[in-house]
Amino acid sequence: MPIKGLRLYRKLMPFSYDGIVRFIYTSYFLAYMEASLYLMNPWWENKEFNPGISREKYLKELVDGLNKKDIVFITGLRRVGKTMLLKQIIHELLKRVEPKKILYLTLDFITFKDKSIHELIEEFRKIHAHKIDDKLYLFLDEVTQIPYFEKELKNLYDLENVKIYASSSSASLLKSKNNYLVGRSKIVEILPLDFNEFLLFSGIKIAKSNGHLLDKEFEEYLMIGGMPEYVLTRDIGYIKNTVEQIIYKDIIAVHDIKDKDSVEKLFILLCERIGKRFTYSKLARVLSISVDSVRRYVGYFIDTFLFYSIERHAKSLNERIASPKKVYISDIGIRNVFVGFKDKGALFENLTFLKIKNRDPHYFFENEKEIDFIVDKTAIEVKFKQNIDEEELEFFNNSKFKVKLLVKEFKDLEKLDTLV
């Protein structure tokens, strides 16, 4: 027997057969886990990696927070670019921190299925012989895949010298668990590409003197939307697969829904109704299902960041809740793939909503007339390349709101940046 084999034999002699099997399995698993960690963190071996096209509108804020203690949650629609943004933060961090102090984990990776975050970090410490007080940087992709992640993150925040960035595609799960992390975390939602980012990803540069050429590119943006990979590849199959993943994996499987057909049909109905008022009862009649089911299914779509809804601007809470809601989609390109490229006015209104989404917009409806958005004391009416008729204009101008903005083309969207 070779010397190495004899040593291993003597080492295993005191153990039973089951013990030997467990020893071999554990040794193999640890070696495989270490290999997986190295694969996910190529910078440990000074290997180059491609961080993709930078999304500066988010990256600067996220990088500026590197020296702050708070846990940063990066949320948003599936495949909107959360993983790439985590890696862009890492790319910037490598300019100032030793590579082996940075750990990136894909927590929906099957190798980590039964492992806690603490166990994975402990393995990371062992690999690089980190001291307990070493400052470490943790990037946890799809953190909500881990049971009790909020307790683990709280313990890490309270007891260890770490900076944590984590991503999630579930709004409600993150919100319900975030009570554990009050005062310890902030949430940054990532949206699909805006028009300027669309031009960057498309490799289009147009001088200001030729600004009129942007009209054609904006028409293209209205059709393609802002899902990063789709903008780069124009692969319709990619968009269809993304929606299938959301519907079947994030909604039907998670919530154990038996009526798959109604969820699929509801998705199409919501796509067709962007910018329009809807009620749960009307959708329920169309689908021939209960109002409660529709309410839950719409909530699940909102939870995945695929759709958003806004309420009516009203004096009383009862009136606001009882009134129809308006629906918008996170990416107009997704909508166009499934229901066709039509109704540019609704698409432009959807883009306007995304621009002001974080400012708690409502719609105004009175005497059978509507103003698209109300933000604080500002009224916003959207008319893409259309003139507003005299009756609508009179209603708009005579409304009680202090500031009034008419948005008719992509250049007008910049006005919304000045809203307080």
URKAFEN-V616794 format. One record per backbone hydrogen bond with DSSP energy under -1.0 kcal/mol. NH is the residue of the N-H (numbers start at 1). CO is the residue of the C=O. Records with the same first field share a line. If there is no record, write none. Layout:
NH->CO, CO
This chain:
6->2
7->3
8->4
9->5
10->6
11->7
12->8
13->9
15->12
20->16
21->17
22->18
23->19
24->20
25->21
26->22
27->23
28->24
29->25
30->26
31->27
32->28
33->29
34->30
35->31
36->32
37->33
38->34
39->35
40->36
41->37
44->41
45->42
46->43
47->42
58->55
59->55
60->56
62->58
63->59
64->60
66->63
68->65
71->184
72->164
73->186
74->166
75->188
80->77
85->81
86->82
87->83
88->84
89->85
90->86
91->87
92->88
93->89
94->90
95->92
96->93
97->93
101->98
102->99
103->137
105->139
107->141
109->106
112->109
113->110
115->112
120->116
121->117
122->118
123->119
124->120
125->121
126->122
127->123
128->124
130->125
134->131
136->161
137->101
138->163
139->103
140->165
141->105
143->167
145->142
146->143
149->146
152->148
153->149
154->150
155->151
156->152
157->153
158->154
159->155
160->156
162->160
163->136
165->138
166->72
167->140
168->74
171->303
174->170
175->171
176->172
177->173
178->174
180->177
181->178
182->179
184->181
186->71
188->73
190->75
193->226
198->194
199->195
200->196
201->197
202->198
203->200
204->199
210->207
211->208
213->210
214->211
215->212
217->213
218->214
219->215
220->216
221->217
222->218
223->219
224->220
225->221
231->227
232->228
233->229
234->230
238->235
239->235
240->236
241->237
242->238
243->239
244->240
245->241
246->242
247->243
248->244
249->245
250->245
252->247
253->248
255->251
257->252
260->258
263->259
264->260
265->261
266->262
267->263
268->264
269->265
270->266
271->267
272->268
273->269
275->327
276->273
278->325
283->279
284->280
285->281
286->282
287->283
288->284
289->284
294->290
295->291
296->292
297->293
298->294
299->295
300->296
301->297
302->298
303->299
304->300
305->302
306->301
308->328
310->326
313->363
320->316
321->317
322->318
323->319
325->278
326->310
327->276
328->308
330->306
335->331
336->332
337->333
338->334
339->335
340->336
342->340
347->343
348->344
349->345
350->346
351->347
352->348
353->349
354->350
355->351
356->352
359->356
360->357
362->374
363->311
364->371
366->369
369->366
371->364
373->380
374->362
375->378
378->375
379->403
380->373
381->405
383->407
385->408
386->383
393->389
394->390
395->391
396->392
397->393
398->394
403->377
405->379
407->381
412->409
414->411
415->412
416->413
417->414
418->415
419->416
